[in-house]
């Protein structure tokens, strides 16, 4: 690449962040480096088209733009995604359908969900980050002091294991309602460890989410909890 080791080190230093979880990640990378979004979109679309043709499937890719906090931010990245996806379709002479949505994981996105729904065909609630940013806890460090909160009865359970229905849940419910008002057919789901927690799944069912996503080993529990929630709702 005709660059020195020193140049590489200097670039690494320039990219260093004191608080990476609040830093240059998610859709922010695609704003700074649109080529990342182009590369990822091309990979998704080419793979879907090839599998559809070779295996006879009818895959409809759902391209999710993460960490969005503003409608204009989503629109900027979505434009890159749509341009690339349509270019791949033309190259492959394919009529494959696809959807573009976002992950709601920043409180501001939940508050402005009606605006964001104008651009997003689906929401997936990233409750790991949404919990972290709503509480102001670092998910990686909170374990050092949360035990004292449980002992003092300030919090009854780990908010990263069981969805905080009063606070974080209120944001999820509000965003779901606002999103549906703008786009009645919007697809709503939850992505995170809460997707495998029975109490959290029951809450998601009550507020009208369509699906949960969780770790593979939690799938049987999630399916059972979803079935129980549906029966109780009747």
C-alpha distance (Angstrom), angle and dihedral (degrees) to the residues before:
residue distance angle dihedral
X1 . . .
X2 3.81 . .
X3 3.80 94.7 .
X4 3.78 128.2 120.4
X5 3.79 128.8 -120.0
X6 3.79 87.5 -113.1
X7 3.80 90.9 58.0
X8 3.78 90.2 51.4
X9 3.82 90.8 50.8
X10 3.79 91.4 48.6
X11 3.80 90.2 51.3
X12 3.81 90.7 50.3
X13 3.81 90.2 51.2
X14 3.80 90.9 49.3
X15 3.81 90.8 52.8
X16 3.82 93.6 49.6
X17 3.80 114.8 118.7
X18 3.80 129.5 -165.2
X19 3.82 92.1 -149.8
X20 3.84 107.7 25.3
X21 3.82 94.3 173.3
X22 3.80 88.1 64.3
X23 3.77 92.8 35.6
X24 3.79 145.4 78.0
X25 3.80 102.6 -26.0
X26 3.79 142.3 103.0
X27 3.79 115.7 24.8
X28 3.81 89.7 -10.0
X29 3.79 88.3 75.4
X30 3.81 90.1 53.5
X31 3.81 90.4 51.2
X32 3.81 91.1 52.4
X33 3.81 95.5 36.0
X34 3.85 109.7 25.7
X35 3.80 88.4 176.8
X36 3.83 88.0 74.0
X37 3.81 91.0 59.6
X38 3.81 90.6 44.7
X39 3.80 92.0 51.4
X40 3.81 94.3 47.0
X41 3.81 93.6 45.3
X42 3.81 91.9 49.4
X43 3.81 90.6 50.2
X44 3.82 92.6 50.8
X45 3.80 95.4 45.2
X46 3.81 96.7 44.1
X47 3.81 91.3 48.5
X48 3.81 92.9 48.5
X49 3.80 93.5 47.7
X50 3.81 92.6 47.9
X51 3.79 94.2 48.2
X52 3.80 92.0 46.5
X53 3.82 91.0 52.6
X54 3.80 97.2 41.2
X55 3.80 99.5 40.8
X56 3.79 102.6 27.0
X57 3.77 94.5 -118.4
X58 3.79 126.6 145.0
X59 3.80 101.1 -138.7
X60 3.81 116.2 176.9
X61 3.82 105.9 -163.1
X62 3.80 116.8 -139.9
X63 3.79 108.7 -155.0
X64 3.78 110.2 -159.3
X65 3.80 121.8 -159.6
X66 3.82 109.3 -153.0
X67 3.80 135.1 -145.1
X68 3.80 96.0 16.3
X69 3.79 117.0 168.3
X70 3.80 102.7 169.7
X71 3.80 138.2 37.8
X72 3.82 92.3 -125.8
X73 3.81 90.3 52.0
X74 3.80 90.7 53.8
X75 3.81 92.1 44.4
X76 3.82 90.9 52.5
X77 3.80 94.3 53.9
X78 3.81 93.4 36.9
X79 3.81 89.7 57.8
X80 3.82 89.7 57.9
X81 3.81 91.1 46.2
X82 3.81 94.7 49.1
X83 3.80 94.0 45.4
X84 3.81 91.1 51.0
X85 3.81 95.1 42.9
X86 3.80 92.4 50.1
X87 3.80 90.6 46.8
X88 3.82 90.8 53.7
X89 3.81 90.6 47.7
X90 3.80 90.0 53.3
X91 3.81 92.4 46.9
X92 3.80 91.5 50.5
X93 3.81 94.4 38.8
X94 3.81 88.0 -126.0
X95 3.81 131.7 151.9
X96 3.83 93.3 -160.6
X97 3.79 114.8 151.5
X98 3.81 122.4 -135.0
X99 3.79 139.7 177.3
X100 3.78 132.5 -140.5
X101 3.80 120.3 -152.0
X102 3.76 141.8 145.7
X103 3.76 144.0 -119.5
X104 3.80 113.5 -115.5
X105 3.78 102.8 -144.6
X106 3.80 104.0 129.7
X107 3.84 117.8 76.5
X108 3.81 90.3 -132.0
X109 3.80 89.9 59.3
X110 3.81 90.4 53.4
X111 3.81 90.8 50.1
X112 3.82 91.7 49.4
X113 3.80 96.2 38.1
X114 3.81 92.8 126.5
X115 3.81 90.7 59.4
X116 3.80 93.2 43.3
X117 3.82 91.1 49.7
X118 3.80 88.1 64.8
X119 3.82 86.6 71.4
X120 3.82 103.1 25.6
X121 3.80 123.8 77.2
X122 3.79 91.3 -166.8
X123 3.81 141.2 14.9
X124 3.78 124.9 -144.2
X125 3.79 111.0 -170.7
X126 3.80 109.2 -136.2
X127 3.77 95.0 -155.1
X128 3.81 95.2 177.0
X129 3.80 92.1 66.0
X130 3.80 93.9 30.4
X131 3.81 88.9 57.7
X132 3.79 92.1 45.2
X133 3.80 93.7 50.8
X134 3.80 96.0 40.6
X135 3.81 94.1 51.0
X136 3.80 94.1 35.6
X137 3.83 88.1 -128.5
X138 3.77 125.1 139.4
X139 3.78 104.6 -127.7
X140 3.80 89.6 -146.8
X141 3.80 96.0 49.7
X142 3.81 106.5 30.3
X143 3.80 92.5 87.1
X144 3.80 88.8 72.4
X145 3.81 92.9 68.8
X146 3.81 108.6 14.8
X147 3.81 91.8 85.9
X148 3.80 88.0 67.2
X149 3.81 89.3 51.8
X150 3.80 90.7 53.6
X151 3.81 91.8 46.9
X152 3.81 90.6 50.3
X153 3.84 91.1 47.0
X154 3.81 91.5 -121.4
X155 3.79 90.1 125.3
X156 3.77 123.1 16.3
X157 3.79 99.0 -155.3
X158 3.79 144.6 8.2
X159 3.84 106.4 -75.9
X160 3.80 88.9 -151.4
X161 3.81 91.0 58.5
X162 3.82 100.0 37.6
X163 3.79 119.3 34.5
X164 3.80 113.6 -111.9
X165 3.78 96.0 -123.8
X166 3.82 95.8 -174.4
X167 3.80 96.9 53.8
X168 3.78 113.9 12.7
X169 3.81 90.0 27.9
X170 3.78 90.2 55.9
X171 3.81 89.4 56.8
X172 3.82 90.7 49.2
X173 3.81 92.8 49.6
X174 3.81 93.2 45.5
X175 3.81 92.7 48.5
X176 3.80 91.5 48.1
X177 3.81 91.7 51.4
X178 3.80 93.8 45.3
X179 3.79 92.2 46.8
X180 3.82 92.8 51.0
X181 3.79 92.4 49.9
X182 3.81 90.0 60.2
X183 3.82 98.2 33.7
X184 3.84 111.1 21.2
X185 3.82 93.1 -171.2
X186 3.82 95.3 50.1
X187 3.81 114.2 141.5
X188 3.84 112.0 -127.0
X189 3.80 128.8 -166.5
X190 3.77 145.0 147.9
X191 3.80 126.3 -118.1
X192 3.78 120.3 -169.2
X193 3.78 142.9 61.8
X194 3.80 89.5 -60.7
X195 3.80 86.4 69.5
X196 3.81 88.3 75.5
X197 3.81 97.0 45.9
X198 3.84 113.8 99.0
X199 3.81 96.2 -145.8
X200 3.80 91.3 48.2
X201 3.82 91.3 47.8
X202 3.80 90.7 52.9
X203 3.80 89.5 52.5
X204 3.82 91.0 49.4
X205 3.79 89.7 52.5
X206 3.81 91.3 51.0
X207 3.80 93.7 52.9
X208 3.81 91.6 48.0
X209 3.80 105.2 -105.4
X210 3.81 115.1 162.4
X211 3.80 102.3 -144.9
X212 3.79 146.5 -1.4
X213 3.79 127.8 -137.0
X214 3.78 121.5 -154.9
X215 3.80 146.0 149.2
X216 3.84 113.3 -58.2
X217 3.80 94.6 -113.6
X218 3.83 89.6 56.5
X219 3.80 95.4 53.3
X220 3.86 96.0 95.1
X221 3.82 90.8 50.7
X222 3.80 91.2 46.0
X223 3.82 92.7 51.0
X224 3.80 92.1 48.7
X225 3.82 92.3 47.2
X226 3.82 91.5 48.4
X227 3.82 90.7 50.8
X228 3.81 91.9 48.7
X229 3.81 91.1 48.6
X230 3.81 90.8 52.0
X231 3.83 91.9 49.1
X232 3.82 92.5 47.6
X233 3.80 90.0 48.8
X234 3.80 90.9 57.3
